[in-house]
Amino acid sequence: MSMTAAETKPVVPMSGTYQPKGMLIDGKWVGSASGARIAVENPAKRTSVAEVPRAAAADVEAAVTAAARAFPAWKNVVPRERGKLLLRIAEAIEARVEELARTIALETGNALRTQARGEAKMTADIFRYFGGLGSELKGETVPLGEHVLSYTRREPLGVVGAIIPWNAPVMLAALKIAPALCAGNVMVLKAAEDAPLGVLMMADICQEFLPPGVLNVITGYGAECGGPLANHPKIAKLSFTGSTEVGKVIMRAAAERIVPVSLELGGKSPSLVYPDADEDWAVDGIINAMRFTRQSQSCTAGSRLFLHEDIFDSFLAKLEKKTTALKIGDPLDEASDIGTIINNKQYTKVCKYVEEGLKRSDAKLVFGGLPPKTGPLAEGYYTLPTVFADRSNDWRLAREEIFGPVLVAIRWSDEAEAIRMANDSHYGLAAYVWTHDIGRGLRAAHAIESGWVQVNQGGGQSPGMSYGGFKQSGLGREFSLEGMLDSFTQRKSVTVNLAV
């Protein structure tokens, strides 16, 4: 839980992790104009580990002004030279990857070995990938005749306003910063108030190589800081990752000024398991797809498990054996597979969903349930991987994004009905298909209404792939060259009469 300074317990810094210097505005580390601060909590211990500025409208104004002042010079830097700077940032992040990983684990509750270290390494890879794309900001020539030269060019938009969530904060910040800056834009990024430390560390590294004002990072609450950023008249582009509900607010703000917007929003992703996949490799894939080792705090979590009736019980038995063997514990402990939920609000929300499942007469608790009230796990926001078995795709636990380790297993016998249920959601971000019959797997992948479908694997995104959602899971794509071009450039057409 994030609190104002007046509400905090004493700050207990953790060795080996980053301590913030303030917010980054115009190349300087500053406090908020009001002097107010927010306490950052370690969710494993429920103790305050740092404080960051509590930004408001005046701080947003300062950051946007600094970015706008830096834009004319930055957009005229040769694209390949901008890319070289991103490559240097990638190397600098890689040199401090362990400190960054420990900082991520401390503030998010994500386990160091299974999650935080991978996120830190991925962050360096993202800067490295986009750093290599500086020369790909190409236009086209149009053959209108020998007397006319017609061509297009890719130009940056200007000041990008970016807002990110807390579940994978450093990686998600890198996905905004690296492509936007490579394309010649400048940025004001609002870090999530629950997990700003890793993002500020990354900004600290970036600032060693970037001109002042090109990247500005502010910290604050959504209404006080994110709202003024989304509605600022000098913002030329909004890029948001978070819940669908807040995404709608961002889209309305963009509509008021006809500002382009990218939205990577929620999901309720289906996993479709065919009867020939009742094997350990598929069970391991389901655990991965469900993101149990990230406490399922992922918009791509495969939280609806459609199991063929012939393998329903046997598959769930294997799933229980493997999942309950995972170690839940201190995120900074190398032995821990699973860490904690981010804060008390989210912890309480997840517990209420579990309570509802336990009360449902036609739902069977396969394993898991409510977290313990005593013992080491009661010291933090620890939850248990939980699976309910049910025939229905229509109850809340099968339709709403829980953002916690609660999986609903649904029995099916008819393939067409299984795909219909998989598509019966206002979300469409990710999906997973499991079968030895690749032809059948591909037909299912093509029929499922999701922006990203994996067949026989449940891993995470990789630089270079085109990632984004259908339906209310969002607009636009990330992780890729085409995502950079579509999201962070605008196409200009130039036509020249050569006959004069």
Secondary structure as GFF3:
##gff-version 3
##sequence-region A 1 500
A	DSSP	beta_strand	3	4	.	.	.	ID=ss1
A	DSSP	three_ten_helix	5	7	.	.	.	ID=ss2
A	DSSP	beta_strand	23	25	.	.	.	ID=ss3
A	DSSP	beta_strand	28	30	.	.	.	ID=ss4
A	DSSP	beta_strand	37	42	.	.	.	ID=ss5
A	DSSP	beta_strand	47	53	.	.	.	ID=ss6
A	DSSP	alpha_helix	57	75	.	.	.	ID=ss7
A	DSSP	alpha_helix	79	95	.	.	.	ID=ss8
A	DSSP	alpha_helix	97	108	.	.	.	ID=ss9
A	DSSP	pi_helix	112	116	.	.	.	ID=ss10
A	DSSP	alpha_helix	117	131	.	.	.	ID=ss11
A	DSSP	three_ten_helix	134	136	.	.	.	ID=ss12
A	DSSP	beta_strand	141	142	.	.	.	ID=ss13
A	DSSP	beta_strand	148	156	.	.	.	ID=ss14
A	DSSP	beta_strand	159	163	.	.	.	ID=ss15
A	DSSP	alpha_helix	169	182	.	.	.	ID=ss16
A	DSSP	beta_strand	186	191	.	.	.	ID=ss17
A	DSSP	alpha_helix	197	207	.	.	.	ID=ss18
A	DSSP	beta_strand	215	219	.	.	.	ID=ss19
A	DSSP	pi_helix	222	226	.	.	.	ID=ss20
A	DSSP	alpha_helix	227	230	.	.	.	ID=ss21
A	DSSP	beta_strand	237	241	.	.	.	ID=ss22
A	DSSP	alpha_helix	244	257	.	.	.	ID=ss23
A	DSSP	beta_strand	261	264	.	.	.	ID=ss24
A	DSSP	beta_strand	270	273	.	.	.	ID=ss25
A	DSSP	three_ten_helix	275	277	.	.	.	ID=ss26
A	DSSP	alpha_helix	280	289	.	.	.	ID=ss27
A	DSSP	three_ten_helix	292	294	.	.	.	ID=ss28
A	DSSP	beta_strand	304	308	.	.	.	ID=ss29
A	DSSP	alpha_helix	312	324	.	.	.	ID=ss30
A	DSSP	alpha_helix	344	359	.	.	.	ID=ss31
A	DSSP	beta_strand	364	367	.	.	.	ID=ss32
A	DSSP	three_ten_helix	376	379	.	.	.	ID=ss33
A	DSSP	beta_strand	386	390	.	.	.	ID=ss34
A	DSSP	alpha_helix	396	399	.	.	.	ID=ss35
A	DSSP	beta_strand	406	412	.	.	.	ID=ss36
A	DSSP	alpha_helix	415	423	.	.	.	ID=ss37
A	DSSP	beta_strand	427	428	.	.	.	ID=ss38
A	DSSP	beta_strand	430	434	.	.	.	ID=ss39
A	DSSP	alpha_helix	438	447	.	.	.	ID=ss40
A	DSSP	beta_strand	452	455	.	.	.	ID=ss41
A	DSSP	beta_strand	470	471	.	.	.	ID=ss42
A	DSSP	beta_strand	474	475	.	.	.	ID=ss43
A	DSSP	alpha_helix	481	488	.	.	.	ID=ss44
A	DSSP	beta_strand	489	497	.	.	.	ID=ss45
###
